[in-house]
Amino acid sequence: MRFVNRSICLPLLLSLSLIACDSSSGRVVRFKLSHGLDIVHPVHKAMEYMSRRLRELSGGGMTIDIYPSEQLGSERESIEMVQLGSIDMTKISAAVLESFEPSYKVFSLPYLFRDSRHAWSVFLGPVGREILLSGSGVGLRGLCYYDSGSRSFYTKDKPIKHPDDLVGMKIRVQKSNMAVRMIQVLGGSPTPIDWGELYTSLQQGVVDGAENNPPSFYTSHHYEVCPFYYLDEHTTIPDVLLMSQVVWDRLSPEQRKMVQTAADESAVFQRKIWREMVQESLDSVRAAGVEVGVPDKEPFMKKVQPLYDEFEGTPVAELARRIRAVK
């Protein structure tokens, strides 16, 4: 695992700022984009695509400098810096955003979507757009969703074939109250840990397992310490590309249109390469000796029903109702 000395890099990077300019100045607007994934991940490649498209659309007037692998800080630190305008953009799991904007909680409800097609009908439709813009009041403007597939359990010592297998197990979750509650309902012991610290935590036995999508399981090298991966696909939580509302407000209408267009096109590109990498990742972890299986999902779906009952009569339940009504 690679570790970053943030005491050195963060003050330096925070001293940098967006060059606010107009096209007549001749200077380039350089946005800083932070995320926690490896450079081989489809989301990182989509961001590189976005940077290229933004340069093309702006005639070289705008570009994006991308800082992967938590170089600028953890997901939460990146969100807070985006709120302040210290960095311009970040990619965050919608699960982490729920403590900043409650609307995002709905995506963490297990088995919310019928399938991938249904999920993308929601993300690209009115409900998805409404949620993207819901964080603008707290400085977090959503630009687009990236495909993050479905999350499933991977473990060190035994496979998760049934909810009962989770009893007594410490499972790493994102810093999300919904994720914590889901593991509790399923019978496990949730343990929030930053993504960059998870490999070591698995090695040292701090947790017994984690849950994520196939590309993240593979590119993180977590398969080296977790030989069991069972695709229960309990949640379909998208990644969200955020831009600082402070920075967005500085841009001209023309610049905003170019940024949004580049983001939308990068999302289309990302979904294509995502589908390819899901299969490649599963093939690769199988070749490395990981036991990959598909459990019966019905017991999992029944076990998480109390989570839906807890939100009855709340805005989250209403969003869930609207999402399930999408054809």
C-alpha positions in Angstrom: 0.0 0.0 0.0 1.2 3.5 -0.7 0.9 6.2 2.0 0.9 9.9 1.5 2.6 12.4 3.9 -0.3 14.8 4.1 1.5 17.0 6.6 3.7 18.0 3.6 1.4 17.9 0.7 -1.9 19.3 2.1 -0.7 22.8 3.1 1.1 23.1 -0.3 -1.9 22.0 -2.3 -4.4 24.1 -0.3 -2.3 27.2 -1.0 -3.1 26.6 -4.7 -6.4 28.0 -6.0 -8.5 28.1 -9.1 -7.3 30.7 -11.6 -10.5 32.7 -12.1 -10.2 34.3 -15.4 -12.2 35.2 -18.6 -11.3 34.1 -22.1 -9.7 37.5 -22.8 -7.0 37.1 -20.2 -5.3 34.3 -22.1 -4.7 32.3 -18.9 -5.8 28.7 -18.4 -8.4 27.8 -15.8 -7.0 24.8 -14.0 -9.3 22.9 -11.8 -8.1 20.5 -9.1 -9.9 17.2 -8.8 -9.4 14.8 -5.9 -10.4 11.2 -5.5 -9.4 8.1 -3.7 -9.1 5.5 -6.5 -6.2 4.0 -8.3 -5.2 5.3 -11.8 -6.3 2.1 -13.4 -9.9 2.4 -12.2 -12.6 3.2 -14.8 -13.6 6.3 -12.8 -10.1 7.8 -13.0 -10.0 7.1 -16.7 -13.3 8.9 -17.1 -11.9 11.9 -15.3 -9.0 11.9 -17.7 -11.5 11.8 -20.5 -13.3 14.7 -19.0 -10.2 16.8 -18.7 -9.4 16.1 -22.4 -12.9 17.0 -23.5 -12.9 20.2 -21.4 -9.7 21.3 -23.1 -11.2 20.7 -26.5 -14.5 22.4 -25.7 -12.8 25.4 -24.3 -10.1 25.7 -26.9 -7.4 25.1 -24.3 -8.9 27.6 -21.9 -9.9 25.1 -19.2 -8.4 21.9 -17.9 -8.4 19.6 -14.9 -5.5 18.4 -12.8 -6.4 15.1 -11.3 -5.0 13.9 -7.9 -5.9 10.1 -7.3 -5.3 7.8 -4.4 -6.2 10.2 -1.7 -3.3 12.5 -2.4 -5.3 15.5 -1.2 -7.0 13.7 1.6 -9.7 11.2 2.5 -13.2 11.3 1.0 -14.5 13.4 3.8 -11.6 15.8 3.8 -12.0 16.2 0.0 -15.7 17.0 0.5 -14.9 19.7 3.1 -12.3 21.3 0.9 -14.7 21.4 -2.0 -17.3 23.1 0.2 -14.7 25.8 1.0 -13.5 26.0 -2.6 -10.0 25.0 -1.6 -10.2 22.3 -4.3 -12.6 22.5 -7.2 -13.9 19.0 -7.7 -14.0 15.6 -6.1 -15.4 12.1 -6.8 -17.3 10.7 -3.8 -19.5 7.7 -3.2 -23.1 8.8 -2.6 -23.0 6.9 0.7 -20.5 9.3 2.1 -22.5 12.3 1.0 -25.5 11.4 3.1 -24.1 13.3 6.2 -23.8 16.4 4.1 -27.1 16.2 2.2 -29.8 13.7 3.5 -31.3 13.1 0.0 -28.4 10.8 -0.8 -29.4 8.4 1.9 -31.9 6.8 -0.4 -29.2 5.3 -2.6 -27.9 3.3 0.4 -31.2 1.4 0.9 -30.5 -2.2 0.0 -32.2 -3.8 -3.0 -33.8 -0.4 -4.0 -33.3 -1.0 -7.7 -34.8 -3.8 -9.8 -31.7 -4.0 -12.0 -29.0 -1.8 -13.6 -31.4 -0.5 -16.2 -33.8 0.7 -13.6 -31.0 2.4 -11.6 -29.8 4.3 -14.6 -33.3 5.4 -15.5 -33.4 6.9 -12.1 -29.9 8.5 -12.1 -30.4 10.1 -15.5 -34.0 11.1 -14.9 -35.7 13.9 -12.8 -35.2 12.2 -9.4 -31.5 11.7 -10.1 -31.0 15.3 -11.2 -33.0 16.6 -8.2 -30.6 14.7 -5.8 -27.5 15.9 -7.7 -28.5 19.5 -7.2 -29.8 19.0 -3.6 -26.3 19.7 -2.2 -25.9 23.1 -3.8 -27.0 24.8 -0.6 -24.1 23.3 1.3 -21.6 24.1 -1.4 -21.6 20.7 -3.2 -23.0 20.8 -6.7 -23.4 17.4 -8.3 -22.3 17.3 -12.0 -22.9 13.7 -12.9 -23.1 10.1 -11.6 -20.5 7.5 -12.4 -21.3 3.8 -12.5 -20.2 2.1 -9.3 -22.0 -1.1 -9.9 -23.4 -3.2 -7.1 -21.7 -3.8 -3.8 -21.1 -7.3 -2.5 -19.2 -8.9 0.5 -15.6 -10.1 0.3 -14.1 -11.8 3.3 -10.9 -13.4 4.7 -12.0 -16.6 6.4 -15.4 -17.7 5.1 -17.8 -16.7 2.4 -21.1 -14.8 3.0 -23.7 -17.1 1.5 -26.5 -16.2 3.8 -27.2 -13.3 6.3 -26.5 -15.6 9.2 -22.9 -15.9 8.0 -22.4 -12.2 9.0 -23.2 -12.8 12.6 -20.1 -11.9 14.7 -18.1 -10.6 11.7 -16.5 -7.2 11.6 -17.3 -5.7 8.2 -15.7 -2.5 6.9 -18.2 0.1 5.8 -18.0 3.6 4.4 -18.5 6.4 6.8 -22.2 6.3 6.2 -24.9 5.9 8.9 -27.0 3.9 6.4 -24.2 1.5 5.6 -23.6 1.0 9.3 -27.3 0.3 9.9 -27.5 -2.1 7.0 -24.7 -4.3 8.4 -26.4 -4.2 11.9 -29.7 -5.3 10.4 -28.0 -8.1 8.6 -26.4 -9.3 11.9 -22.8 -8.1 11.4 -20.6 -5.6 13.2 -20.0 -2.5 11.0 -16.6 -0.8 11.2 -16.1 2.5 9.4 -12.6 2.8 7.9 -11.2 5.1 5.3 -10.7 3.4 1.9 -6.9 4.1 1.9 -6.5 2.3 5.2 -8.6 -0.7 4.4 -5.9 -3.0 2.9 -3.8 -2.8 6.0 -6.8 -3.2 8.3 -7.7 -6.4 6.4 -4.1 -7.7 6.7 -4.0 -7.0 10.4 -7.4 -8.4 11.2 -9.0 -5.1 12.3 -11.9 -6.3 10.1 -13.0 -9.6 8.8 -14.2 -8.3 5.4 -15.6 -5.5 3.4 -18.1 -4.9 0.6 -17.6 -3.2 -2.8 -17.9 -3.7 -6.5 -15.7 -6.0 -8.6 -13.4 -3.3 -10.1 -12.7 -1.7 -6.7 -12.1 -5.2 -5.1 -9.6 -5.9 -7.9 -7.8 -2.5 -8.3 -7.4 -2.1 -4.6 -5.6 -5.5 -4.4 -8.0 -6.5 -1.5 -8.3 -9.9 -3.2 -4.8 -10.6 -2.0 -6.1 -10.9 1.5 -9.8 -11.8 1.0 -10.2 -15.1 -0.9 -14.0 -15.1 -0.8 -16.3 -12.8 -2.9 -20.0 -13.6 -3.0 -22.2 -11.4 -5.2 -25.2 -10.7 -3.1 -25.3 -7.2 -4.7 -27.0 -5.6 -1.7 -26.7 -2.0 -2.8 -26.3 -0.1 -6.0 -24.7 3.2 -4.9 -23.4 5.5 -7.6 -20.3 7.6 -7.4 -20.9 11.4 -7.7 -18.7 13.9 -9.3 -19.0 17.1 -7.2 -17.9 20.6 -8.0 -17.6 23.4 -5.4 -20.6 25.7 -5.6 -18.3 28.5 -4.7 -16.2 27.7 -7.8 -19.2 27.1 -10.0 -20.6 30.5 -9.2 -17.4 32.2 -10.4 -17.7 30.7 -13.8 -19.4 32.4 -16.8 -22.5 30.7 -18.3 -20.4 29.6 -21.2 -17.8 28.0 -18.9 -20.5 26.3 -16.8 -22.0 24.8 -20.0 -18.6 23.4 -21.1 -17.9 21.9 -17.7 -21.3 20.2 -17.5 -21.0 18.9 -21.1 -17.6 17.5 -20.4 -18.9 15.8 -17.2 -21.9 14.3 -19.0 -19.8 12.9 -21.8 -17.3 11.5 -19.3 -20.1 9.6 -17.6 -21.2 8.0 -20.8 -17.6 7.0 -21.5 -17.2 5.7 -17.9 -20.3 3.4 -18.1 -18.9 1.8 -21.2 -15.5 1.0 -19.8 -17.1 0.0 -16.4 -19.0 -2.8 -18.0 -15.8 -4.1 -19.6 -13.8 -3.9 -16.4 -16.4 -5.6 -14.2 -15.9 -8.8 -16.2 -12.2 -8.4 -16.4 -12.0 -7.9 -12.6 -14.0 -11.0 -11.9 -11.9 -13.0 -14.3 -8.7 -11.7 -12.7 -9.6 -12.4 -9.1 -10.8 -15.9 -10.0 -7.5 -16.5 -11.7 -5.8 -15.3 -8.5 -7.6 -18.0 -6.5 -10.6 -16.1 -5.2 -13.8 -18.1 -4.7 -16.5 -16.1 -6.5 -20.1 -17.1 -6.0 -23.7 -15.9 -6.2 -25.8 -16.6 -3.1 -29.6 -16.7 -2.9 -30.6 -13.0 -2.5 -34.1 -13.7 -1.1 -32.9 -14.2 2.5 -30.9 -10.9 2.3 -33.8 -9.0 0.9 -36.1 -10.3 3.7 -33.6 -9.5 6.4 -33.2 -5.8 5.4 -36.9 -5.0 5.4 -36.8 -3.4 8.9 -34.5 -0.8 7.4 -37.3 0.3 5.1 -39.7 0.3 8.0 -37.5 2.7 10.0 -37.8 5.3 7.3 -41.6 5.1 6.9 -43.1 8.6 6.7 -39.8 10.4 6.1 -38.5 12.2 2.9 -36.2 9.2 2.3 -39.2 6.9 2.1 -40.9 9.2 -0.3 -37.8 9.3 -2.5 -37.7 5.5 -2.4 -41.4 5.4 -3.5 -40.7 7.7 -6.4 -37.6 5.7 -7.4 -39.5 2.4 -7.4 -42.2 3.9 -9.5 -39.7 4.7 -12.3 -40.2 2.3 -15.2 
